């Protein structure tokens, strides 16, 4: 499966996960210290909305490491179910969210990222922005991080659904 196909499958899976939440529970967190499904969806969108700009920005050939060398770090960290603290810029904003609107923003952004796969080398380092944990990433690493990050939050959404279905 190509990277673009993996991104598309991941996009569809996340959208199905979010759409499946009853509207009356979409903005309801399981507890006061957790995000609602709406907050999770907004966080995932906010964490990716600049990636297409990164792909179009300045890049550099990779010289000092293997092209996907950071992916194993993503897998390890993002598969850990313990809570992490998101930076304010990618944290959910206050207030009630519109499910269809969030889904459409997420879908549109993912489409833009997918359309750019293949426009430049997947193994060039994007220099416009440095990931706050992993540093400068290749296009391939950005896409794989997004997929793994979204999988983490799909598990979170499923946990919230299970909580509400008790």
SVG drawing of the C-alpha trace seen along z (x, -y; Angstrom):
<svg xmlns="http://www.w3.org/2000/svg" viewBox="-28 -29 53 31">
<polyline fill="none" stroke="black" stroke-width="0.4" points="0.0,0.0 1.3,-3.4 1.7,-6.2 -1.1,-8.1 -3.4,-5.1 -2.5,-4.7 -3.3,-8.3 -6.6,-8.0 -7.6,-4.9 -6.6,-6.5 -8.6,-9.6 -11.7,-7.5 -11.3,-5.5 -11.0,-8.6 -14.0,-10.2 -16.1,-7.1 -15.0,-7.0 -16.1,-10.6 -19.3,-10.4 -20.4,-7.4 -20.7,-9.5 -24.2,-10.6 -24.6,-14.4 -25.7,-14.7 -22.4,-13.2 -20.1,-14.9 -19.2,-17.8 -19.4,-15.8 -16.1,-14.8 -16.1,-11.6 -14.8,-13.7 -13.6,-17.2 -10.0,-16.4 -10.6,-14.9 -11.4,-16.1 -14.8,-15.5 -14.9,-13.7 -15.2,-17.2 -12.0,-18.3 -10.2,-15.2 -11.3,-15.8 -10.3,-19.5 -6.9,-18.6 -6.2,-16.1 -7.1,-18.7 -5.1,-21.5 -2.1,-19.3 -2.1,-18.8 -3.4,-22.0 0.1,-23.4 1.5,-20.2 0.6,-21.1 2.3,-24.5 5.4,-22.6 5.4,-20.4 5.4,-23.5 8.0,-25.3 11.8,-25.1 13.2,-21.6 16.7,-20.1 18.1,-16.8 18.5,-14.4 22.2,-13.9 22.7,-12.6 20.2,-9.9 17.9,-7.4 14.7,-8.9 12.2,-7.3 14.5,-6.9 12.2,-8.8 9.1,-6.6 10.0,-4.0 10.1,-6.8 6.6,-7.9 5.3,-4.4 6.7,-3.9 5.5,-7.1 2.1,-7.2 1.2,-3.6 1.6,-4.4 -1.9,-4.9 -0.7,-7.3 -1.8,-10.9 0.3,-13.5 0.1,-17.3 -0.6,-19.0 0.8,-22.4 -1.8,-25.3 -1.6,-25.9 -2.9,-22.4 -5.2,-22.0 -9.0,-22.2 -10.5,-25.7 -13.3,-26.4 -16.9,-26.1 -19.2,-23.8 -18.0,-22.3 -20.0,-21.4 -19.3,-17.8 -19.9,-18.1 -17.8,-21.3 -14.9,-19.7 -15.1,-16.6 -15.1,-18.7 -12.1,-20.7 -10.2,-17.5 -11.1,-15.9 -10.2,-19.0 -6.8,-19.3 -6.0,-15.6 -6.9,-15.8 -4.5,-18.7 -1.7,-16.7 -2.5,-13.7 -2.5,-15.7 1.0,-16.9 2.4,-13.4 4.6,-12.9 5.0,-16.6 8.5,-16.6 10.7,-13.9 9.2,-12.3 12.7,-12.0 13.6,-15.7 13.5,-17.4 10.9,-20.1 12.5,-23.2 9.6,-25.6 8.7,-24.2 10.4,-21.9 8.3,-19.3 8.4,-20.3 9.4,-16.7 11.1,-15.2 12.8,-18.1 12.9,-18.5 11.1,-15.7 10.9,-14.5 7.7,-14.7 7.3,-10.9 7.8,-11.2 5.2,-14.0 2.6,-11.8 3.5,-8.8 3.4,-10.8 -0.1,-12.1 -1.3,-8.6 0.0,-7.2 -1.2,-10.3 -4.6,-9.9 -4.7,-6.2 -3.8,-7.1 -6.8,-9.5 -9.1,-7.0 -8.4,-4.7 -9.2,-7.7 -12.5,-8.3 -13.3,-4.6 -12.6,-4.8 -14.9,-7.8 -17.6,-5.9 -17.2,-3.0 -17.4,-5.3 -20.7,-6.8 -22.1,-3.4 -21.7,-2.0"/>
</svg>
